[in-house]
């Protein structure tokens, strides 16, 4: 049972950090993305903040050190403000603005200001079909838990749903998926329960359904390189299982 609880804790941490990688998240957003019970999420966030893996600022959680963009943006704003305080800089900006306005025709400008502007509505891409892919594991020994990151072209495809394959991990919280962790990425996972030996042989970990917007699209693939959304297999002793070329496969099994 001690091994199982530790495995569950590590999976929870991985989900939370994956969700907070792209941008800071509120507690409610993390609750929706990770699908963890409220009390469990609160405990996990407290542990991550204590370990300095996460930082809580202004009611949002972010990875420690992920605020570089915001800090740079603040420096840029301060620098721009200092530039405007320089009288020569202000005069130069005013001269540029005057030249720009003077080059416009007064009649065209008046017509543009008085003409009613049509409402702009964004039309998203239209889905023209969908297909189902099978995530399988092959010739494995003592598989207790797994996590697989799948990447896809979000301008061509959309993740629709995930179904547990039942080989390792059946039903929440022993199987999970997270799609709100970044554009073109979906994270899947599952684990056994209790102090038991893992599964041997070959089996289906999950089936995943994608919709497509174009006829010629690139099929999703397993990501073995992204260290944040790590693709990993581990055994009942919590040790990583080496992944060979044919250990994990992602194949299309149905196309509509």
C-alpha positions in Angstrom: 0.0 0.0 0.0 2.9 2.3 0.7 4.3 1.8 -2.8 0.8 2.4 -4.3 0.3 5.7 -2.4 3.7 7.0 -3.4 3.0 6.1 -7.1 -0.3 8.0 -6.9 1.4 11.0 -5.3 4.0 11.1 -8.1 1.3 11.0 -10.8 -0.6 13.8 -9.1 2.6 15.9 -9.0 3.2 15.3 -12.7 -0.3 16.3 -13.6 -0.1 19.5 -11.6 3.3 20.6 -13.0 2.3 19.8 -16.5 -0.8 22.0 -16.2 1.2 24.9 -14.8 4.0 24.7 -17.3 2.4 26.7 -20.1 1.0 29.5 -17.9 0.0 30.2 -14.2 -3.1 28.4 -13.1 -5.8 29.1 -10.4 -6.9 26.4 -8.0 -10.1 26.1 -9.9 -8.3 25.6 -13.2 -6.1 23.0 -11.7 -9.1 21.2 -10.2 -10.7 21.1 -13.7 -7.6 20.0 -15.5 -6.2 17.3 -13.1 -9.7 16.1 -12.0 -8.2 15.4 -8.6 -10.4 15.6 -5.5 -10.4 19.1 -4.0 -8.7 18.0 -0.7 -6.1 15.9 -2.5 -5.2 18.8 -4.9 -4.9 21.2 -1.9 -2.4 18.8 -0.2 -0.4 18.3 -3.4 -0.2 22.0 -4.0 1.0 22.6 -0.5 3.7 19.9 -0.9 4.9 21.4 -4.2 5.0 24.9 -2.8 7.0 23.6 0.3 9.5 21.9 -2.1 9.7 25.1 -4.1 8.6 23.3 -7.3 5.6 25.7 -7.5 5.2 29.3 -6.4 1.8 30.9 -5.5 1.5 34.6 -6.4 -1.7 36.6 -6.5 -3.9 33.6 -6.2 -2.3 31.6 -9.0 0.2 28.8 -9.1 3.2 28.7 -11.5 6.3 26.7 -11.9 9.2 28.2 -9.9 11.2 30.3 -12.3 8.5 30.4 -15.0 7.9 34.1 -14.4 10.7 35.2 -16.7 8.3 36.4 -19.4 6.3 38.5 -16.9 9.5 40.0 -15.4 10.9 40.9 -18.8 7.6 42.5 -19.7 7.8 44.6 -16.6 11.3 45.7 -17.4 10.2 46.6 -20.9 7.3 48.7 -19.5 9.6 50.5 -17.1 12.1 51.2 -19.8 9.4 52.6 -22.1 8.1 54.8 -19.4 11.6 56.2 -18.8 12.0 56.8 -22.5 8.8 58.9 -22.6 10.1 61.0 -19.7 12.8 62.2 -22.0 11.7 65.5 -23.7 13.5 64.8 -27.0 12.0 61.4 -27.2 8.5 62.8 -26.6 9.1 65.4 -29.4 10.2 62.7 -31.8 7.2 60.6 -31.2 4.8 63.6 -31.6 6.5 64.4 -34.9 6.1 60.9 -36.2 2.4 60.9 -35.2 1.9 64.3 -37.0 3.5 63.1 -40.2 1.4 59.9 -40.1 -1.9 61.8 -39.7 -1.1 64.5 -42.2 -0.5 62.0 -45.0 -4.1 60.8 -44.7 -6.9 62.3 -46.8 -9.4 64.2 -44.7 -12.3 62.9 -46.8 -11.2 59.3 -46.5 -10.7 59.6 -42.8 -14.2 61.2 -42.3 -15.8 58.5 -44.4 -14.0 55.8 -42.4 -15.1 57.3 -39.1 -18.8 57.7 -40.1 -19.3 54.4 -42.0 -20.9 51.6 -39.9 -18.3 48.9 -39.3 -19.6 45.3 -39.8 -19.4 43.0 -36.8 -16.4 40.8 -36.9 -17.1 37.1 -36.0 -14.5 34.4 -35.8 -15.4 31.2 -37.7 -13.4 28.3 -36.3 -12.3 25.4 -38.6 -15.0 22.9 -39.5 -14.4 19.3 -38.4 -14.9 17.0 -41.4 -14.4 13.6 -39.7 -12.7 11.7 -36.9 -10.6 8.7 -36.2 -9.7 6.3 -33.3 -6.2 5.4 -32.3 -5.0 2.5 -30.1 -2.2 3.0 -27.6 -0.7 -0.5 -26.9 2.2 -1.9 -24.9 4.0 -4.9 -26.1 6.1 -7.7 -24.5 6.3 -5.9 -21.1 7.1 -7.3 -17.6 5.8 -6.0 -14.3 4.0 -2.9 -15.7 2.5 -1.2 -12.7 2.0 2.4 -14.0 2.4 4.5 -17.1 2.3 8.0 -18.5 2.3 8.8 -22.3 2.5 12.2 -24.0 0.9 12.4 -27.4 1.6 15.4 -29.7 -0.5 16.4 -32.8 -0.9 19.4 -35.2 -3.7 21.4 -33.6 -4.3 23.3 -36.9 -5.3 20.0 -38.5 -6.6 17.9 -35.6 -8.5 18.2 -32.3 -8.4 15.8 -29.3 -12.0 14.6 -28.7 -12.0 11.8 -26.0 -10.0 9.1 -24.2 -11.0 5.6 -23.1 -9.1 3.3 -20.8 -7.9 0.1 -22.5 -8.0 -1.8 -19.2 -4.6 -3.4 -19.3 -3.2 -1.1 -16.6 -5.5 1.4 -14.9 -9.3 1.3 -15.2 -11.5 4.2 -14.2 -10.7 7.4 -12.4 -8.5 8.0 -10.4 -6.5 4.9 -11.7 -6.6 6.2 -15.3 -6.5 9.9 -16.4 -6.1 12.2 -19.3 -5.2 15.9 -19.5 -5.6 17.9 -22.7 -5.5 21.5 -21.3 -1.7 21.5 -20.8 -0.7 23.1 -24.0 -1.5 23.4 -27.7 -1.2 20.1 -29.6 -0.5 17.9 -26.5 -2.5 15.4 -24.6 -1.2 13.5 -21.6 -2.6 10.0 -20.7 -1.8 7.7 -17.8 -2.9 4.8 -15.6 -1.8 2.8 -12.6 -2.7 -0.4 -10.7 -3.9 -0.2 -7.1 -2.4 -1.8 -4.0 0.8 -3.8 -3.2 0.6 -6.0 -6.2 2.9 -7.2 -9.0 2.5 -5.5 -12.4 1.1 -6.9 -15.6 3.1 -9.0 -18.0 2.7 -9.4 -21.8 1.0 -7.2 -24.3 -2.2 -5.2 -24.0 -4.2 -2.0 -24.7 -3.5 1.0 -22.5 -6.0 3.3 -24.1 -8.0 4.3 -27.1 -8.0 8.0 -28.2 -10.4 9.8 -30.6 -9.3 12.8 -32.7 -11.3 14.9 -35.1 -9.7 16.3 -38.3 -10.2 19.6 -40.2 -8.3 18.7 -43.4 -8.2 15.6 -45.5 -4.4 15.4 -45.6 -3.2 15.5 -41.9 -0.2 14.3 -40.0 -1.1 11.5 -37.6 -0.5 12.1 -33.8 2.7 10.5 -32.4 4.1 9.5 -29.0 6.5 12.2 -27.7 9.6 10.6 -26.1 11.6 13.9 -25.9 9.6 16.4 -23.8 10.9 16.1 -20.3 8.0 18.0 -18.8 5.3 15.8 -20.3 7.4 12.7 -19.8 6.5 9.4 -21.5 7.4 6.8 -18.9 6.7 3.2 -17.8 7.4 2.0 -14.2 7.2 -1.3 -12.4 5.8 -2.4 -9.0 9.1 -1.2 -7.3 8.7 2.3 -8.8 11.6 1.8 -11.1 11.5 3.0 -14.7 11.1 0.3 -17.4 13.3 0.8 -20.5 11.2 1.7 -23.6 12.4 0.0 -26.8 11.2 0.9 -30.4 8.3 -1.5 -30.2 7.4 -1.3 -26.5 4.7 1.4 -27.1 2.7 1.7 -30.3 0.1 4.2 -31.4 -1.9 3.1 -34.5 -5.2 4.1 -36.2 -7.9 1.4 -35.8 -11.0 3.2 -37.1 -11.6 6.1 -39.4 -14.9 7.9 -40.0 
